[in-house]
């Protein structure tokens, strides 16, 4: 495929960006704060709120490189929301209904010490 807007390169860059977020401080605990937010029923508001936050901030803070990183954040939160949508609607990657089961841990798997660690990680991320 000959992509007119370098989508193949940009998708690869987005994947690399997402991969790096799993190695950052807020992803070192067994449960990420995002897992707890989603399992508490607030995932859509959290994701779409962050999309709005970074879209509104785009170009208004820092350097052009910072603005570009804001776009990557928008795309990442959009992907997480797509996952939430698909899980809620049992949608497979190709848009067909299926019984997709996520390998993401449930809040029901968490113990109090996991909640504490996730809450501390969320505070550090702010």
Secondary structure, 3 states (H helix, E strand, C coil): CCCCCCHHHHHHHHHHHHHHHCCCHHHCCCCCHHHHHHHHHHHHHHHHHHHHHHHHHCCCCCCHHHHHHHHHHHHHHHHHHHHHHHHHHCECCCCCECCCCCCCCCHHHCCHHHHHHHHHHHHHHC
